[in-house]
Amino acid sequence: MAFVGTTIDVPSGADLEPYFAQMTNGESVRLRLARGGTYPGDILYRQAGGGPDNTHLVIAGPGTGPLPIIEGTWQIGIQSTPISRLTVKNLQFPARGPNVLGSGEHLTLRGLVVAGAEQGITVQGENGLRWSDVAINRCRVMDITGADHAQGFYGYAIDGLKIVDSVFDHAVSPLDELSHHAYIQNGCTGVIVRRNIFSRASSHALQLRPGGEASNNLVLDCPIGILFGGGTNPETAGIMVNGFSNVVLGGGNIDPTGANLPRGWAYYLENCAGGVLTDNIAANGQGGDQRGLTKDGSLTVLGNPEVGVLNVSGINSHQNHGTVHTDAGDRTGTTVSLISTPITGVDLSMAALGLTWDDIRAGLVQPAAVIQLIKQLLGTSTPPKSRYWESYLTKAGVRLPNPR
């Protein structure tokens, strides 16, 4: 669809904030940053946004040259100005990913490259404010260097969050058990994480603390694969789980020497009131504490009776990656099962699957296609459709984001 509105081309080296001031509230305006250009300094976007029928875009200009570089920290939003209908597309961030604060709705971050930065992408409401309809689409977050619990993506106080078709690869500092590729905090709602690659994390590939859908994600060489639930402020009624058709390959200890912080976990459940965890695969684990599917019934929720892990059903496959582990005994209604017969005679190494780090980092690998190949090799079942989860959220009044 052709853009209809005002287009402003911004030359390399320009201060972006005066250009932001030209983005009239309630009108469609796009800023096109020069390909091959750099934009220095710390930047604040605080426009109210495009209004109900319009949008603001900050994107790369036409052509095929290098993506524009944001050299400093870009903060989006402040408490007194809710942001509406902002799309940031095809930019690169070598120092820090965009830091989205305050509140707003209809935010799309698409095609961003955050590489070698201290922190990845942050979207969080502040002081009781919230964001809604947030889409992280086709982004690549790689080589995060921060020593202070750096995250590839951190989300808090968001209603309706989709992370799709993105790549999170390589934490440069591997000894931090509090650094994760995607950390979605308690209190978010309507979360969908679909068709992403998470590889070589410091700790977790994905922490899905408020529950939600995780489907068709490929996890490679992460100490911990996917966590559903848990957290320091867990949901009082427990969470709903919808996890299917994910593959966790490899993985080891947070400390690569094995001296401490042994891991090798694939899927971990805490504080789950129900849902489906099925058709997932764990293989080739290398850590000192391998757990193919972990369910933790020991969590006490805000002084209430233990919720534990209840009524989560499914059948999952493993190859040399542990069996069901329970920290505190089964809870009534726990029906999680894991196929315990080892899968033999199938090579699920990266070389056998045709995977290279260069292709992964370039965004050329489609995780759903890799997962389908693995399922064909293993002869496992076809996963259920995800429409069930989206229908459930819609009926619950959660507005789902469109990845755009």
Secondary structure, DSSP 8 states (H G I E B T S, - for coil): ----SEEEEE-TT--HHHHHTTS-TTS-EEEEE-TT-EE-S-EEE---BS-TT--EEEEE-SSSS---EE-S-EEE-BTTB-EEEEEEES-EESS---EE-S-EEEEEEES-EEES-SS-EEEE--TT--EEEEEEES-EEEEE--TTT--SEEEESEEEEEEES-EEEEES-TT-TT--SEEE-TT-EEEEEES-EEES-SSEEEEETT-EEEES-EEES-SEEEEES--SS--TT-EEEEEES-EEE----SSTTSSS----EEEEEESEEEEEEES-EEE---STT-EEEEEE-----TTS----B-SEEB--EEESS--EEESS---TT--B----S---S---SHHHHT--HHHHHTT---HHHHHHHHHHHHT------THHHHHHHHHTT-------
